[in-house]
Amino acid sequence: MGKKVKRTRWGIVSIIVAVVVVVGVSVFFVMKNINSGDGIENKILKVTKTYWSGWVDPKDSSYTPPKRKTFRYAISLGKEIELNRREGHGYNHEGQRYEVVDIFSIKLIEIGSDSVTIETSQPMSTTNKETGGISLMTNDKIFTITGTEELELVTPTMDAGDIYIFQLVDKGWFSFAK
């Protein structure tokens, strides 16, 4: 008789677990569908940061590709986002030390139905999709991210630089935007 009670108890626990799992999965898919759509209100700004260097030979066996860091940001008009901060020091012609702070940021200056226009804190170059080249003479600071297309911006330098890849993506269920 004790075994019969034990089986019943485990049967009830199994049913409860199954119901919780089914409800949880259902809520997940309902929320995922609510947070995905074509409107900008259902999107977040995904920014992937990496860098490049002309001093490294990718064919070298010891070459390690640069790491990528990806961040997600909520979209709101006027929002300013600091993407990179470098701090260091230099010396002037008299040998006096001075502090250097280099900040790269963007500001969301226009939001359309399927696009976001940003203004960068310093000139950036887009990558030519055919040649892979960039413009070293650019003064461009305003760029538009459209639909799900990636916008790749590169520091207009010759030896090394930063690469930022911007894209509008669905919020989704597990997207944690800053």
N, C-alpha and C positions, 0 to 999 in steps of 0.2 A: 504494500500500500504506500510506503514511503517513496518508492521509485516512481509511482504514478504521479504523486504530487510534484516531485522534482521535474518530471517531464513536462508537466503542465506549466510549471513556473518558467522553464526554459522556453517553452512554446510561446508564452506571453511575451517574454523578453525578446525573442526573435521577431515576433510580429511588431513590437514597438520599434525595434531597431530598423526593420524594413520600412515602416511608415515614415520614420524620421529621415531616412535616406531618400525615399521617394519625394517627400515634401522638399527637402533641401535641394535636390537636383532640379525639381520643378521651379523653385524660386530662382535658382541660379540662371536657368534658361529664360525665364520671364524677364528678369532684370537685365540680362545680357541683351535681349531684344529691345527693351525699353531704352537702353543706353547706346544703341547702335542705330545709325540712320544717316541720312544724307545732310541734315542740317548742321550748321556750325555749332549749335548748342549741344550736339552729341559728340563733339570732337575735343581732343586735347592736342597740345603742341608737343610733339616728340622731338627732342634735340639729341643728336649723337655727336660726341666730340672725339676727335682723334688728331693726329698730327702727321707731318711728313718731314723728311730730311733728305736733302740732296747729298749729304755726306755718307749715306749708307747705301751699300750695294745690295739690292734684294736677291741677287744671285749668289751672294756670299753664304756659305753653309752656316755661319753663326748668326745670320740675320734673323731677328725676331720682329714680326709685324707689330706695329704700334697697337696698344690696347685701345679699345673703344669704351667710352662711358656714355650711357644713355640716361637721359632725364626726361620727365614728363611734367608739363605745366598746364594749369587751367588757363583758359582763354578769356581775357577780359580787356576791354579797351583801356589803353593808357598804362597797362601793366608793364613794369620794368623788371627785367630779369638779368642778373649778373651771371654770366656764363664762365668767366675766367678771371682770375686775379693772380698776378705775379708780383711778388715783392722782392726787392733786392737793394743793392746799392751800387754806386758808381763813384768815380773820382773826377773832379774838374781839372782844368789845366794847371791849377795851383796845388794839386795834390789833396784838396779837401774832399772829404767823403760826403756824399749826399745820398738820400734815400730815394728809391724809385718804386712807384706803384703803377702797374699797368693793368687796367681793368677793361675787359671786353664785355659789353652788355647790349641788350636789345630792348626796344620799346615797341609794344603792339600799338600801332597808330591808326589802323583801320581794320574793321572786321566786316567781311561780306558774308553772303549766304553760304559760300563754300571756299572762302579764302581769308587769309590773314596777311596784312601788310605790316612789315617790321622796319624799324629804323635801327641801324647798328651804330655803336659809339665810335667806330672808326671805319674807314673805307675797307670794303671787302670785294673780292672778285668771285664771279661765278665760274664754274669749270666749263670749258667748251666741250660739249659731249662728243664732238667728232674728233678733236685733236687731243683732248685731255689737258690742254694748256689753260693758262689763266692770264688775265690782263694785269701787268705790273704797274700800269699808269692810271688805274681806275680811281675815281673819287666817289664811286657809288656807295650810298649808305642806306638806300631804300629798296626793299625787295618784297615780292609777293609770293606767298606759299599758297598754291592752289590745289584743291581736291586732295587726292592722295599722292600726288607727285612729290618727289623729293627735290628739295632745293639745297644744293651744295655750295657753301661759301668758304672761300679760302683766303687766308691773309696774303696780300699781294707782295710777297717777298721771294727772293731767289734761293736762299740757302736752306731754309727750313720754315715751317709755319704750322698754323692750326687749321683744321678742317672742321666745319660745323655742317651737319646734315639735318635739315628741318623737314618735318612732315606732319600733316594733320592726320590723326588716327582716331578710330572710334574709342570712346571712353571705356567701353567694356565693363565687365563686372569687377575685375581686380585692378583697375588702373588707379594708381594713387598719384594724383597730380599736385604739384606744389602751388 
